Amino acid sequence: MRPLDETETSVVFEKLFKFVGNNLKNLIENPSHEGPDSTPGRYCFRLNKNKIYYCSESLVKRATNIARPNLVSLGTCIGKYTHGGNFHLTVQALNLLAANAKHKVWLKPQSEMSFLYGNHVLKSALGRITENIVAGDGVVVFNMADVPLGFGVAAKSTQDCRKLDPNGIVVLHQGDIGEYLRMEDEL
């Protein structure tokens, strides 16, 4: 477990910025009330075996007693580096993204299962959508009861969605909570 170097940090922050925008500051400066200290600590990002973890500094200090090969996980795994060096967010980052999301999409109840099976979001599935979404922006997908279901990338802008036919793709699927069941061995 080690801190991220400068290039790794910039790649992770760029990906997170795509989804949370200026709320990235809230993720970094979020006070941590874990551990024996009475003063709140901070959260940090750590790399362990190509996975990026978001955890409190007090937890990192206590984890130094564990040998690196024996350390399986620490904090919340928010993403991983692929063999090609690309960074991908994992579904475990959904709570962080949902709390700080810049762009949101709400699905109709009859369309939730389709998204949870790994399909893209179609225009006919949209219940609501935030304004000022541009194609390529990161989007967090919610159900109508404001429960986060997953995240993806906007295929069309908000303005283009209004003119789109019902079978047009609005959000390209990247991750959803159905992955906990579909890929439980890999998480």
N, C-alpha and C positions, 0 to 999 in steps of 0.2 A: 504494500500500500504506500503510494507516494503522492505528493502534490502534482498537479498538472504542470507541464512546462508551458512556455508562452504560446507555442503554436497550438497545442492541445486545448488550452484555455480559450483561445480565440475561436477555434472551430466549435467548441461546445457553446460558447456564448452567442455565436452567430446563429446556431440552430435554435437555441432557446429564445433569442431575440425575435426570430421569425414568428414565434407563437405568442410571446408575452409583451413584446415591444418594450416601451420604457419601464414597464413593471419588472424588468430584470433586476432593477435596483432593489426591489422588495425581496427578491429571492436571496440576494447577496447580503443585505443588511438585516435580514430577519433575525431577531434575537432568539437565542436558544436558552431555555430554562432547564436544561438537563444537567445532571451532575451535582456534585456536592457544593460547588461555588454558589454564593448568594448573588453575585453579580451575573447578569445574563451574558452568555457567550455568543458566538456567531456560528453560522453554518459555513461549510467549505466543500469543495469538490476534491475527490481523491480518485486515483486510478489504481485498479487492482485486476490483473489478468485481463486486460482490454475492456474492462467495464468501468464506467464512471459512476461514482457514488456521491450522493449529497448527504452529508452528515454533520453533526455538531462537532465543534473543536474539542469539547470535553470527551466525547466518545472516541475521537481519534487518539487523544492522549492516553485513554485507558486501554485502547487496542494495541498500543506499542508493546505491551507485555506478551502479546501472542506472536509467535513466529509467522513470517509471511506465508510459507507453504500451508500452514494450518488455518489461516484466516480465509474463510469462505465468503463472507459478506459483511458489510459494515454500512449502516444507514440505509438509504433508499437508492437502489440502482436506477439511474435515470436514462442510461443509454450504454451503447457499446461501440467500440471501434471494430470495423470489419477487417478481413485480411487485406483488403485493398487500401486500407487507411481512411475509409469514410466513416463518419460518425452517424449513428442512427439512434433516435430516441426509442425507448421501450415503453410498454404500456404502464410500467410502474411509475413513470413520470407524470401520469395523467392527473393526479391530485395537485401537483405543483402547477401544471399548466392550467388546469381548470380554475384554480384560485386566482391566477394572475392573467387570465386570457384576455387578449386584445380583440380578437375576432371570434364570434360564436355562431353556431348554427344549431337550431332546435329541430328535432325530427318528429314527425307525426307518429302516434302510437303504433300504427300498423306497419311502419317502416323500420322500427327499431331492430327487429330480429334480423332483417336483411343486412343491416350494417354490422350487427354483432357476429354474423357469419363471415365477415370479411369483404363484403361488397361495397362499392363506391356509393356515395349519396346522390340520388337522382333528384331532379327538380320536383317531381311528384311527391317526394318524401319530405320536402321542406315544410316545417311548421312556421318558423321565423328565421330571420337572418339579420345579423348586425349590418349597419351601413358602412360604407367606405371600404369594403373588402376588395382587394385587387387580386387578379389571377396570380397565383404563386405564393400568396400569404398563408401562414399557418393558421389553421382553424381548429377550435375545440368543438366537438359534437356533443350536444346534450339531448336528453329527452324533454318532453314538455313539462316535466316536474323538476327540471333543473338538476338532474342527476347526470354527471359526466359519463358518456359512453365510450368516447375515444377521441382521436384526433386525426387530422389529415391536412392536405394542401388544397387550397381553393383552385378549382379548374377554371372558373369563370368569376368575373367581378360581380358585385351586387347589382349593378345596372344591367349586365348581360343576362343575369338570372331571370329578370323580369320578362325578357323577350324569348327566353329559351323554351323549347318544346318540353313536354312532361317527361320524356325519356332521356333528356340530356343530363350529362354528369356535371354536378355542381362541386362536389368535394371528392378528391382522390383519397382513398383509404390508406392510412399508414399504420394505425394501431387502434385496438379496441379492447374492452374488458372481456370479450369472448376468448381472447388469447390465453387467458388463465386456464381455460379448459382445453382449448385446441393444442396448446404447446406447453403443457404443464411440466414436461420433462426438461425443456430447454430453459425455463425461467428459473 
